[in-house]
């Protein structure tokens, strides 16, 4: 604040006593008590979405409705290799690291919003050579000079009184945005766990499919040996040999494609844990059985979905943040109140002489009384954005319900398909055994052998793929339910309100 230099010639004994201190203190107290007392705009209420009482999909044997354990759902497979990959992913995944950085950003933005509750205090000081106009003061009788060195130093402050709740609603909006970023982190965690499990099961499934294909290659190579021997003995025509070679080569051609697909899954797992693509070859190279679902799988009721799914929780928090912005915009319709104060020293010499102090203190306000409808249109825009956020929230809930229903249907129907394929594999094996005996006895032609061996290879491959798909569909159920974290209200409150405020780890 700039103070025009004045010449004082008043002794200490002639100063008029100041009787306004009590009034100013009372003013501060009144303004402090009025902080946010007339908050304008709508008060946010969480949307009440009625979820169905039960899932529409029919639950097959082994699938029951109940309180599912979702925090570490992959442990139902009892696979130490999978458990180890999950642990490495939490520490190294780059999507999680990026999401955590967004949490820190939102936490800092919330700190900016909370800082508006407090006054801005600034210090200043300057030294200037200055000449005063003769119209505003007599010429110095000593040297006739109107110039002086002017020194000033002091502090000044501005404090906005949150009369209409603009600041409190800004803080509430920033709080909700911060909470939404935490839910976004958890959503990435849910997706990460399911993606790792899906690729892991894919690796084990492909390894088993390669093993089955190699077994069928050996069977078909044996048939080729038989046709060659019979051809040399002039028992069978050369056509049987060529058909056997064709069948063998076609089956052998499947193996490189399966190995290529398995390598891609291993590479994907390496990237998901935040390492180079080949980081898990040593862990995954020894083939293992496909993780098998437990005897009974519990599926939580639809009502729990809104509480468990992080994307739904995030959408609700963003709706809350947007709702508060209506009040922030509405506050601009009314005057803004401030407390202004400055205290300092202004002198041409002896700067910090108490008699040369200068100060000012008091309330002030600003009111944009006409703006061509800009404020009201901003309010309308924020209101429309809130409607969009509500629709987005409801759409997220419906999408989540759809994902669970689809996952349950896929799991139950693929389970039935797997059982049918198992019966077909058993029948195909028996057919191959019988037709080989008949062919050696000359009671059937080689075409029946080819058809039986081809069917066996196809059915075994389809069965193994179905076994893996059943497990992957179970993983999809846990993903759709939001598995991978525990929504304990007490823990959430500490994470959001306490640990984050102190800059400590949030998770």
NORRA-V19411 format. One record per backbone hydrogen bond with DSSP energy under -0.5 kcal/mol. CO is the residue of the C=O (numbers start at 1). NH is the residue of the N-H. E is the energy in kcal/mol with one decimal. If there is no record, write none. Layout:
co=CO nh=NH e=E
co=CO nh=NH e=E
This chain:
co=2 nh=4 e=-0.5
co=6 nh=8 e=-0.6
co=9 nh=11 e=-0.5
co=11 nh=14 e=-1.4
co=12 nh=15 e=-1.2
co=17 nh=19 e=-0.5
co=20 nh=24 e=-2.1
co=21 nh=25 e=-2.5
co=22 nh=26 e=-2.3
co=23 nh=27 e=-2.1
co=24 nh=28 e=-2.3
co=25 nh=29 e=-2.3
co=26 nh=30 e=-2.4
co=27 nh=31 e=-2.5
co=28 nh=32 e=-2.5
co=29 nh=33 e=-2.3
co=30 nh=34 e=-1.2
co=32 nh=35 e=-1.4
co=34 nh=37 e=-1.6
co=36 nh=39 e=-1.0
co=42 nh=44 e=-0.5
co=47 nh=49 e=-0.9
co=48 nh=50 e=-0.6
co=49 nh=51 e=-0.8
co=58 nh=60 e=-0.5
co=60 nh=63 e=-2.1
co=62 nh=297 e=-3.7
co=64 nh=299 e=-2.7
co=66 nh=68 e=-1.1
co=68 nh=70 e=-0.9
co=70 nh=73 e=-1.0
co=70 nh=484 e=-1.3
co=72 nh=75 e=-1.8
co=73 nh=76 e=-1.8
co=74 nh=77 e=-1.6
co=75 nh=78 e=-1.2
co=78 nh=80 e=-0.6
co=79 nh=83 e=-2.3
co=80 nh=84 e=-2.4
co=81 nh=85 e=-2.0
co=82 nh=86 e=-2.2
co=83 nh=87 e=-2.0
co=84 nh=88 e=-2.1
co=85 nh=89 e=-2.0
co=86 nh=90 e=-1.6
co=87 nh=91 e=-1.1
co=88 nh=92 e=-1.8
co=89 nh=93 e=-2.8
co=93 nh=97 e=-1.4
co=94 nh=98 e=-2.3
co=95 nh=99 e=-2.3
co=96 nh=100 e=-2.4
co=97 nh=101 e=-1.8
co=98 nh=102 e=-1.7
co=99 nh=103 e=-1.6
co=100 nh=104 e=-2.1
co=101 nh=105 e=-2.1
co=102 nh=106 e=-2.5
co=103 nh=107 e=-2.4
co=104 nh=108 e=-2.0
co=105 nh=109 e=-2.3
co=106 nh=110 e=-2.2
co=107 nh=111 e=-1.8
co=108 nh=112 e=-1.8
co=109 nh=113 e=-2.1
co=110 nh=114 e=-2.4
co=111 nh=115 e=-1.6
co=112 nh=116 e=-0.6
co=113 nh=116 e=-1.1
co=114 nh=117 e=-1.6
co=115 nh=118 e=-1.4
co=119 nh=121 e=-0.6
co=120 nh=158 e=-2.2
co=122 nh=156 e=-2.8
co=124 nh=154 e=-2.3
co=126 nh=152 e=-2.1
co=128 nh=130 e=-0.6
co=128 nh=150 e=-3.7
co=130 nh=148 e=-2.9
co=133 nh=136 e=-1.6
co=134 nh=137 e=-0.9
co=140 nh=144 e=-2.0
co=145 nh=140 e=-0.7
co=146 nh=132 e=-2.8
co=148 nh=130 e=-3.2
co=148 nh=150 e=-0.6
co=149 nh=151 e=-0.5
co=150 nh=128 e=-2.3
co=151 nh=347 e=-2.6
co=152 nh=126 e=-2.1
co=153 nh=345 e=-3.2
co=154 nh=124 e=-2.5
co=155 nh=343 e=-3.0
co=156 nh=122 e=-3.1
co=157 nh=341 e=-2.0
co=158 nh=120 e=-3.0
co=159 nh=339 e=-2.5
co=160 nh=162 e=-0.6
co=161 nh=163 e=-2.7
co=161 nh=337 e=-0.6
co=162 nh=36 e=-6.5
co=162 nh=165 e=-0.5
co=163 nh=38 e=-1.7
co=164 nh=40 e=-2.3
co=165 nh=169 e=-2.3
co=166 nh=170 e=-1.8
co=167 nh=171 e=-2.4
co=168 nh=172 e=-2.2
co=169 nh=173 e=-2.5
co=170 nh=174 e=-2.3
co=171 nh=175 e=-2.8
co=172 nh=176 e=-2.2
co=173 nh=177 e=-2.3
co=174 nh=178 e=-2.4
co=175 nh=179 e=-2.5
co=176 nh=180 e=-2.1
co=177 nh=181 e=-1.7
co=178 nh=182 e=-1.4
co=179 nh=183 e=-1.9
co=180 nh=184 e=-2.3
co=181 nh=185 e=-2.0
co=182 nh=186 e=-2.1
co=183 nh=187 e=-2.3
co=184 nh=188 e=-2.2
co=185 nh=189 e=-2.0
co=186 nh=190 e=-2.5
co=187 nh=191 e=-2.4
co=188 nh=192 e=-2.8
co=189 nh=193 e=-2.5
co=190 nh=194 e=-2.0
co=191 nh=195 e=-2.4
co=192 nh=196 e=-2.7
co=193 nh=197 e=-2.5
co=194 nh=198 e=-2.5
co=195 nh=199 e=-2.3
co=196 nh=200 e=-2.6
co=197 nh=201 e=-2.7
co=198 nh=202 e=-1.9
co=199 nh=203 e=-2.3
co=200 nh=204 e=-2.3
co=201 nh=205 e=-2.6
co=202 nh=206 e=-2.6
co=203 nh=207 e=-2.3
co=204 nh=208 e=-1.9
co=205 nh=209 e=-2.5
co=206 nh=210 e=-2.5
co=207 nh=211 e=-2.1
co=208 nh=212 e=-2.5
co=209 nh=213 e=-2.5
co=210 nh=214 e=-2.6
co=211 nh=215 e=-1.9
co=212 nh=216 e=-2.1
co=213 nh=217 e=-2.1
co=214 nh=218 e=-1.9
co=215 nh=219 e=-2.0
co=216 nh=220 e=-2.7
co=217 nh=221 e=-2.3
co=218 nh=222 e=-1.8
co=219 nh=223 e=-1.7
co=220 nh=224 e=-2.1
co=221 nh=225 e=-2.1
co=222 nh=226 e=-1.8
co=223 nh=227 e=-2.3
co=224 nh=228 e=-2.4
co=225 nh=229 e=-2.2
co=226 nh=230 e=-2.6
co=227 nh=231 e=-2.4
co=228 nh=232 e=-2.4
co=229 nh=233 e=-1.8
co=230 nh=235 e=-3.6
co=230 nh=236 e=-1.2
co=231 nh=234 e=-1.5
co=237 nh=240 e=-0.9
co=237 nh=241 e=-0.7
co=238 nh=242 e=-2.3
co=239 nh=243 e=-2.5
co=240 nh=244 e=-2.1
co=241 nh=245 e=-2.5
co=242 nh=246 e=-2.5
co=243 nh=247 e=-2.5
co=244 nh=248 e=-2.4
co=245 nh=249 e=-2.8
co=246 nh=250 e=-2.3
co=247 nh=251 e=-1.8
co=248 nh=252 e=-2.7
co=249 nh=253 e=-1.8
co=251 nh=254 e=-1.3
co=251 nh=255 e=-0.5
co=252 nh=255 e=-1.0
co=252 nh=256 e=-0.6
co=253 nh=257 e=-0.7
co=254 nh=258 e=-2.0
co=255 nh=259 e=-2.6
co=256 nh=260 e=-2.3
co=257 nh=261 e=-2.1
co=258 nh=262 e=-2.3
co=259 nh=263 e=-2.3
co=260 nh=264 e=-1.9
co=261 nh=265 e=-1.8
co=262 nh=266 e=-2.2
co=263 nh=267 e=-2.7
co=264 nh=268 e=-2.4
co=265 nh=269 e=-2.0
co=266 nh=270 e=-2.0
co=267 nh=271 e=-1.9
co=268 nh=272 e=-2.3
co=269 nh=273 e=-1.5
co=270 nh=275 e=-2.5
co=271 nh=274 e=-1.8
co=276 nh=279 e=-2.1
co=278 nh=281 e=-1.3
co=280 nh=284 e=-2.3
co=281 nh=285 e=-2.0
co=285 nh=287 e=-0.5
co=297 nh=64 e=-3.0
co=299 nh=66 e=-1.6
co=301 nh=304 e=-1.5
co=302 nh=305 e=-1.6
co=302 nh=306 e=-0.6
co=304 nh=308 e=-1.9
co=305 nh=309 e=-2.8
co=309 nh=313 e=-2.0
co=310 nh=314 e=-2.8
co=311 nh=315 e=-2.1
co=312 nh=316 e=-2.2
co=313 nh=317 e=-2.0
co=314 nh=318 e=-2.3
co=315 nh=319 e=-1.8
co=316 nh=320 e=-2.0
co=317 nh=321 e=-2.4
co=318 nh=322 e=-2.2
co=319 nh=323 e=-2.3
co=320 nh=324 e=-1.8
co=321 nh=325 e=-1.0
co=322 nh=326 e=-0.6
co=323 nh=326 e=-1.1
co=323 nh=327 e=-0.7
co=324 nh=328 e=-1.6
co=325 nh=329 e=-2.2
co=326 nh=330 e=-2.3
co=327 nh=331 e=-1.9
co=329 nh=332 e=-1.1
co=330 nh=333 e=-2.1
co=331 nh=334 e=-1.4
co=336 nh=366 e=-2.2
co=337 nh=161 e=-2.7
co=338 nh=340 e=-0.5
co=338 nh=364 e=-2.5
co=339 nh=159 e=-2.1
co=340 nh=362 e=-2.2
co=341 nh=157 e=-3.2
co=342 nh=360 e=-2.3
co=343 nh=155 e=-3.0
co=344 nh=358 e=-3.1
co=345 nh=153 e=-1.8
co=347 nh=151 e=-3.7
co=350 nh=353 e=-1.7
co=353 nh=356 e=-2.6
co=354 nh=357 e=-1.3
co=356 nh=346 e=-2.3
co=358 nh=344 e=-2.7
co=360 nh=342 e=-2.9
co=362 nh=340 e=-2.7
co=364 nh=338 e=-3.0
co=366 nh=336 e=-3.3
co=367 nh=369 e=-1.3
co=371 nh=374 e=-0.9
co=373 nh=377 e=-1.9
co=374 nh=378 e=-2.0
co=375 nh=379 e=-2.3
co=376 nh=380 e=-2.2
co=377 nh=381 e=-2.3
co=378 nh=382 e=-2.5
co=379 nh=383 e=-2.5
co=380 nh=384 e=-2.2
co=381 nh=385 e=-2.3
co=382 nh=386 e=-1.9
co=383 nh=387 e=-1.9
co=384 nh=388 e=-2.1
co=385 nh=389 e=-2.5
co=386 nh=390 e=-2.4
co=387 nh=391 e=-2.4
co=388 nh=392 e=-2.6
co=389 nh=393 e=-2.3
co=390 nh=394 e=-2.6
co=391 nh=395 e=-2.4
co=392 nh=396 e=-2.1
co=393 nh=397 e=-2.1
co=394 nh=398 e=-2.3
co=395 nh=399 e=-2.6
co=396 nh=400 e=-2.1
co=397 nh=401 e=-2.4
co=398 nh=402 e=-2.4
co=399 nh=403 e=-2.3
co=400 nh=404 e=-2.2
co=401 nh=405 e=-2.5
co=402 nh=406 e=-2.8
co=403 nh=407 e=-2.4
co=404 nh=408 e=-2.7
co=405 nh=409 e=-2.4
co=406 nh=410 e=-2.7
co=407 nh=411 e=-2.5
co=408 nh=412 e=-2.8
co=409 nh=413 e=-2.7
co=410 nh=414 e=-2.1
co=411 nh=415 e=-1.9
co=412 nh=416 e=-1.6
co=413 nh=417 e=-2.2
co=414 nh=418 e=-2.7
co=415 nh=419 e=-1.7
co=416 nh=420 e=-1.9
co=417 nh=421 e=-2.7
co=418 nh=422 e=-2.1
co=419 nh=423 e=-1.6
co=420 nh=424 e=-2.0
co=421 nh=425 e=-2.4
co=422 nh=426 e=-2.1
co=423 nh=427 e=-2.1
co=424 nh=428 e=-2.5
co=425 nh=429 e=-2.5
co=426 nh=430 e=-1.9
co=427 nh=431 e=-2.2
co=428 nh=432 e=-2.3
co=429 nh=433 e=-2.1
co=430 nh=434 e=-2.2
co=431 nh=435 e=-2.8
co=432 nh=436 e=-2.0
co=433 nh=437 e=-1.5
co=434 nh=438 e=-2.3
co=435 nh=439 e=-2.5
co=436 nh=440 e=-2.3
co=437 nh=441 e=-1.5
co=438 nh=443 e=-2.9
co=438 nh=444 e=-0.7
co=439 nh=442 e=-1.3
co=445 nh=448 e=-0.9
co=445 nh=449 e=-0.7
co=446 nh=450 e=-2.6
co=447 nh=451 e=-2.5
co=448 nh=452 e=-2.2
co=449 nh=453 e=-2.7
co=450 nh=454 e=-2.6
co=451 nh=455 e=-2.3
co=452 nh=456 e=-2.4
co=453 nh=457 e=-2.3
co=454 nh=458 e=-2.3
co=455 nh=459 e=-2.9
co=456 nh=460 e=-2.6
co=457 nh=461 e=-2.0
co=458 nh=462 e=-2.5
co=459 nh=463 e=-2.4
co=460 nh=464 e=-2.5
co=461 nh=465 e=-2.4
co=462 nh=466 e=-2.0
co=463 nh=467 e=-2.3
co=464 nh=468 e=-2.1
co=465 nh=469 e=-2.1
co=466 nh=470 e=-2.5
co=467 nh=471 e=-1.5
co=468 nh=472 e=-2.3
co=469 nh=473 e=-2.5
co=470 nh=474 e=-1.7
co=471 nh=475 e=-2.3
co=472 nh=476 e=-2.0
co=473 nh=477 e=-1.5
co=474 nh=478 e=-2.1
co=475 nh=479 e=-2.4
co=476 nh=480 e=-2.7
co=477 nh=481 e=-2.1
co=478 nh=483 e=-3.0
co=479 nh=482 e=-1.2
co=485 nh=487 e=-0.6
co=486 nh=488 e=-2.2
co=487 nh=489 e=-0.7
co=488 nh=492 e=-2.7
co=489 nh=493 e=-2.2
co=490 nh=494 e=-1.8
co=491 nh=495 e=-2.7
co=492 nh=496 e=-2.5
co=493 nh=497 e=-2.7
co=493 nh=498 e=-0.5
co=494 nh=498 e=-1.8
co=494 nh=499 e=-2.0
co=495 nh=500 e=-1.1
co=498 nh=502 e=-1.4
co=499 nh=504 e=-2.3
co=500 nh=503 e=-1.1
